[in-house]
Amino acid sequence: MISFFLQLNPGKTQVIVFGPPNILNQINIGGIILPGNICVRFVSNTRNLEITLDNHLSFNTHINGLKKDCFRLIRSVVKKRFIFTNDQMKLVVNSIIACRLDYCNALYFGVNEELINQLQLIQNAAAKAVVGLYKHDHLGDNLKELHWLPVQFRIQFKILLIVYKCLNGLAPEYLTSMFRYVDFNHSISLHEPRVVSHFGERSFQKSGPKLWNSLPIELKTCSSIDSFKS
């Protein structure tokens, strides 16, 4: 680090090990002692780019915190609903709630179904705030009317959009290098790497090709991002 003119700040440095519980339970290390008698502790949760990462990559802590923040914001917006038109209300909710649900949501691919349901509760509450329904009212087809994809499909859409950019030269090289075409059953598909763990199944390198190969040819051959999104 010294050769790069960097200095370690032990007060801001954390070490986290990701893995399944059966592996992490075998690790019994409290911290790392560095030169200068500096101790850096291991943690079970850390925060990076506003995303809370736990050592199981379950995102349980992050999603619970997101739910708490979003419902607080929804309650605050609903109290002021009388000053907004429906279009203005939709714009406000999109700005402060929907963007939070969509932020880095590709990370949620493959997480526990219960956590996906928690995210869906946030979106449902946001939709009710826009259309003027109460907490226990039935939402019906309001998500379709708002042109909002359910949370599970928003996650898949985000991954597919990134894959589209990778295949059309609109993404960084470190992402585009993850994909290559193969000839499978007389059709051109993306190579799906073989994985042996749940973490591998959730990885972008695996989930991207898997979702892309399931698309109809009409979507794969869209000539622009706008046509792909529509």
C-alpha distance (Angstrom), angle and dihedral (degrees) to the residues before:
residue distance angle dihedral
M1 . . .
I2 3.80 . .
S3 3.81 90.9 .
F4 3.83 87.8 59.2
F5 3.82 91.9 45.7
L6 3.79 91.3 -111.8
Q7 3.78 129.1 138.7
L8 3.79 127.5 -161.0
N9 3.79 116.0 -122.3
P10 3.82 104.2 -154.7
G11 3.80 91.0 -166.1
K12 3.81 91.1 62.1
T13 3.80 100.0 32.1
Q14 3.81 120.8 98.5
V15 3.79 133.7 175.2
I16 3.78 121.1 -149.2
V17 3.81 129.3 178.4
F18 3.80 117.6 -153.3
G19 3.78 121.5 -150.5
P20 3.80 147.3 105.6
P21 3.84 118.0 -61.1
N22 3.81 94.6 -107.5
I23 3.81 90.1 59.3
L24 3.80 97.9 40.1
N25 3.80 91.0 50.7
Q26 3.80 88.0 63.6
I27 3.80 92.3 56.2
N28 3.78 113.5 88.1
I29 3.80 105.6 174.3
G30 3.78 120.2 132.9
G31 3.77 96.9 -171.0
I32 3.79 148.7 -41.0
I33 3.79 123.9 -92.5
L34 3.79 111.6 -142.3
P35 3.80 130.0 -169.1
G36 3.79 110.9 -71.2
N37 3.83 90.8 41.6
I38 3.81 90.5 -81.3
C39 3.81 115.2 158.3
V40 3.80 120.0 -155.5
R41 3.79 112.3 -166.0
F42 3.79 128.2 -140.3
V43 3.81 114.8 -120.1
S44 3.80 133.9 -163.4
N45 3.82 94.1 -146.5
T46 3.78 131.9 32.4
R47 3.77 136.1 170.5
N48 3.80 126.9 -128.3
L49 3.81 127.1 168.2
E50 3.83 89.2 -9.8
I51 3.82 91.6 -56.3
T52 3.81 118.5 118.0
L53 3.79 109.2 -140.7
D54 3.80 119.6 -161.7
N55 3.78 122.4 -162.3
H56 3.83 92.0 -108.4
L57 3.83 92.6 48.9
S58 3.79 87.5 -130.1
F59 3.83 91.4 132.0
N60 3.79 87.9 -144.9
T61 3.82 93.5 134.7
H62 3.79 93.1 44.8
I63 3.81 96.2 48.2
N64 3.81 93.0 46.1
G65 3.80 89.5 51.9
L66 3.81 91.1 46.0
K67 3.79 90.9 51.1
K68 3.79 91.7 51.5
D69 3.82 92.8 49.6
C70 3.81 94.8 44.9
F71 3.79 95.3 49.4
R72 3.80 89.7 49.1
L73 3.81 89.7 53.3
I74 3.82 92.7 44.9
R75 3.81 91.3 52.9
S76 3.79 89.5 50.0
V77 3.81 93.1 49.9
V78 3.82 94.3 45.6
K79 3.82 90.0 56.9
K80 3.81 88.6 59.8
R81 3.80 97.0 40.6
F82 3.81 93.3 111.2
I83 3.82 90.9 70.5
F84 3.84 94.3 54.8
T85 3.79 133.9 73.2
N86 3.82 117.0 -134.5
D87 3.81 91.5 -99.5
Q88 3.80 91.6 49.0
M89 3.79 91.0 47.6
K90 3.79 90.7 52.1
L91 3.79 90.3 50.6
V92 3.80 92.3 50.0
V93 3.81 94.1 47.7
N94 3.81 91.3 46.3
S95 3.79 89.5 51.4
I96 3.79 98.8 50.5
I97 3.82 106.3 21.8
A98 3.82 112.1 23.8
C99 3.80 92.1 47.0
R100 3.82 89.7 54.9
L101 3.80 91.1 51.4
D102 3.80 91.2 49.3
Y103 3.81 97.0 44.6
C104 3.84 108.2 112.5
N105 3.82 88.5 -23.0
A106 3.81 91.8 151.4
L107 3.82 84.5 78.4
Y108 3.81 89.1 67.7
F109 3.80 93.8 65.6
G110 3.79 108.7 125.1
V111 3.80 97.2 7.1
N112 3.78 122.0 141.4
E113 3.80 113.1 -62.1
E114 3.80 89.9 -128.4
L115 3.81 89.8 61.5
I116 3.81 91.2 49.1
N117 3.81 87.0 53.5
Q118 3.81 89.4 52.9
L119 3.80 90.0 53.9
Q120 3.80 89.7 47.7
L121 3.81 89.6 53.8
I122 3.81 88.4 57.3
Q123 3.80 92.0 51.2
N124 3.81 91.9 45.9
A125 3.80 91.0 51.7
A126 3.81 90.3 48.4
A127 3.82 91.0 50.9
K128 3.81 91.5 49.5
A129 3.80 89.3 51.4
V130 3.82 90.4 54.1
V131 3.83 97.3 47.4
G132 3.81 94.9 38.4
L133 3.79 100.6 -111.7
Y134 3.78 124.2 148.4
K135 3.80 125.8 -116.7
H136 3.81 97.0 -93.6
D137 3.82 97.3 36.2
H138 3.80 118.3 117.1
L139 3.80 111.2 -103.6
G140 3.81 96.9 -150.2
D141 3.81 115.3 171.1
N142 3.79 95.3 -21.5
L143 3.81 92.9 115.6
K144 3.81 89.3 59.2
E145 3.79 91.2 46.9
L146 3.80 89.6 52.7
H147 3.84 89.8 46.9
W148 3.80 90.3 -123.3
L149 3.78 119.7 148.6
P150 3.82 114.9 -139.2
V151 3.80 113.4 -101.0
Q152 3.81 96.0 -101.7
F153 3.80 91.7 54.1
R154 3.82 92.3 43.7
I155 3.80 88.2 58.6
Q156 3.80 92.2 50.1
F157 3.80 91.3 44.7
K158 3.81 91.6 54.0
I159 3.81 91.3 52.2
L160 3.80 92.3 46.9
L161 3.79 91.8 48.4
I162 3.81 90.6 54.3
V163 3.81 90.3 48.0
Y164 3.82 90.1 50.8
K165 3.80 89.7 52.9
C166 3.80 90.7 48.3
L167 3.80 93.0 52.3
N168 3.79 93.1 46.6
G169 3.79 99.3 48.3
L170 3.79 95.2 -104.0
A171 3.81 98.3 115.5
P172 3.82 135.7 67.4
E173 3.80 118.1 -82.1
Y174 3.81 93.6 -113.5
L175 3.81 87.7 64.2
T176 3.80 99.5 38.6
S177 3.81 90.5 52.0
M178 3.82 89.4 65.3
F179 3.80 93.3 71.5
R180 3.79 135.1 66.7
Y181 3.79 132.8 164.6
V182 3.80 124.0 -115.3
D183 3.80 132.2 -173.4
F184 3.82 106.3 -117.4
N185 3.83 122.6 172.3
H186 3.81 90.7 -18.7
S187 3.81 91.9 -55.1
I188 3.79 130.2 102.9
S189 3.79 110.7 -117.3
L190 3.78 138.1 160.3
H191 3.76 117.1 -95.4
E192 3.81 112.5 -105.0
P193 3.82 110.6 -150.6
R194 3.78 117.1 -133.7
V195 3.80 112.5 -111.1
V196 3.79 132.4 -175.1
S197 3.80 103.2 -162.3
H198 3.78 141.7 54.5
F199 3.80 89.1 -113.6
G200 3.80 88.4 57.1
E201 3.81 91.9 50.6
R202 3.79 89.9 53.8
S203 3.79 95.3 47.7
F204 3.81 119.3 111.6
Q205 3.80 90.8 -124.6
K206 3.82 88.8 60.7
S207 3.82 103.4 30.7
G208 3.82 93.9 46.4
P209 3.82 97.5 60.0
K210 3.80 91.8 37.0
L211 3.80 93.2 56.7
W212 3.81 93.7 38.5
N213 3.81 93.3 53.2
S214 3.81 89.8 54.4
L215 3.82 92.7 59.3
P216 3.81 122.0 100.4
I217 3.79 115.2 -106.4
E218 3.83 90.9 -111.0
L219 3.80 91.1 66.3
K220 3.80 95.1 42.4
T221 3.80 91.0 55.9
C222 3.81 98.4 47.8
S223 3.79 109.7 141.2
S224 3.81 97.4 -143.0
I225 3.79 141.7 24.2
D226 3.80 91.2 -114.2
S227 3.81 92.6 56.0
F228 3.82 89.9 45.6
K229 3.81 91.5 52.5
S230 3.78 93.1 48.6
